[in-house]
Amino acid sequence: MLTSVVDVAPEVWISAIKFDESLDSTLDELAEEFLSDSEKSSFSALHHPHRRREWLCARIAGKEAAQSWWAREGTDITTSSVTISSLESGAPVITPAGLSISLAHTTGFAVAAVAAGPVGIDVERADRPVRELERSLTSAEQQECERHGKSPLEVLMAKESAGKSLGIGLAGNPRGFTAECDGSDWWIRTEHHSVRPLRVRIHDHGIHLIAICLQ
Ligand SMILES: CC(C)(COP(=O)(O)OP(=O)(O)OC[C@H]1O[C@@H](n2cnc3c(N)ncnc32)[C@H](O)[C@@H]1OP(=O)(O)O)[C@@H](O)C(=O)NCCC(=O)NCCS
């Protein structure tokens, strides 16, 4: 398990964990070390090895991100005193209160972002095949990708991270979100947040792309 910090902006702290199947031999020890009692009972309800690894690594990343955030503010806390629970919607919530958190995971890689205000994160392997995804884009979004030399993957990631920052995810309908690119950042509009478009920045991180939406 290899932990790192993804430094993108002072307003957000992002921790990332790289892992593989060899983690399975220490998974229960890590759960014992990092999880609170309520988290342990959620963890014990997971059975698929893939899901157990990703779920636990995302929580460890979240706890380390929160610990680093509070250390920067001058408060020392242990990772085991931070609890990450999930609302019925699936959105993660952190205790002690005062920070927003967002989680994402893919095979072998988990990320967590914490910020003072609403935040959404998504991660994907940059080489993920995009042919299937292309079909889920509107023709305007396909044109945006062509015009700015962007991958359709960025559109999906921008929508997911924006939806996570609202606590709704994709709300069962990616087409309920529309994406425009200004050449650098993506701007997401949705009826779930009609006040203003949400800005998403996509960062290269080795073989992964990480999308961040900070409201
Ligand atoms: C949130 C969502 C975009 C995640 O997509 P994904 O590619 O499967 O998974 P990711 O790794 O990117 O993110 C998973 C994390 O998103 C977070 N998440 C889930 N629902 C969330 C929500 N409503 N708001 C904010 N974050 C959410 C969780 O922390 C989850 O990790 P966990 O299950 O380990 O707690 C998707 O599950 C979604 O839209 N959920 C909302 C309900 C819904 O619409 N379901 C039908 C799907 S079409």
The ligand as an ORCA input file, in Angstrom:
! r2SCAN-3c Opt
* xyz 0 1
  C     -21.716      8.500     -6.888
  C     -21.529      7.727     -8.164
  C     -21.358      8.728     -9.312
  C     -20.267      6.853     -7.965
  O     -19.807      6.330     -9.127
  P     -18.781      5.092     -9.285
  O     -18.042      5.369    -10.550
  O     -19.516      3.835     -9.178
  O     -17.795      5.073     -8.045
  P     -16.645      6.080     -7.566
  O     -15.491      5.263     -7.173
  O     -16.420      7.197     -8.510
  O     -17.282      6.708     -6.238
  C     -17.742      5.877     -5.221
  C     -17.969      6.745     -4.011
  O     -18.857      7.800     -4.300
  C     -19.448      8.208     -3.073
  N     -20.870      8.435     -3.285
  C     -21.840      7.518     -3.506
  N     -23.035      8.146     -3.621
  C     -22.792      9.473     -3.458
  C     -23.629     10.618     -3.465
  N     -24.959     10.548     -3.631
  N     -23.044     11.832     -3.277
  C     -21.715     11.947     -3.080
  N     -20.867     10.882     -3.067
  C     -21.417      9.658     -3.258
  C     -19.223      7.087     -2.056
  O     -18.288      7.520     -1.096
  C     -18.660      5.975     -2.920
  O     -17.703      5.183     -2.271
  P     -18.171      4.069     -1.193
  O     -19.270      3.304     -1.848
  O     -16.935      3.282     -0.946
  O     -18.649      4.862     -0.016
  C     -22.732      6.810     -8.503
  O     -22.709      5.702     -7.646
  C     -24.048      7.539     -8.332
  O     -24.434      8.330     -9.146
  N     -24.757      7.282     -7.216
  C     -25.975      7.989     -6.891
  C     -27.197      7.070     -6.985
  C     -27.519      6.699     -8.402
  O     -27.747      7.523     -9.230
  N     -27.503      5.398     -8.694
  C     -27.727      4.925    -10.026
  C     -26.407      4.893    -10.812
  S     -26.637      5.256    -12.521
*
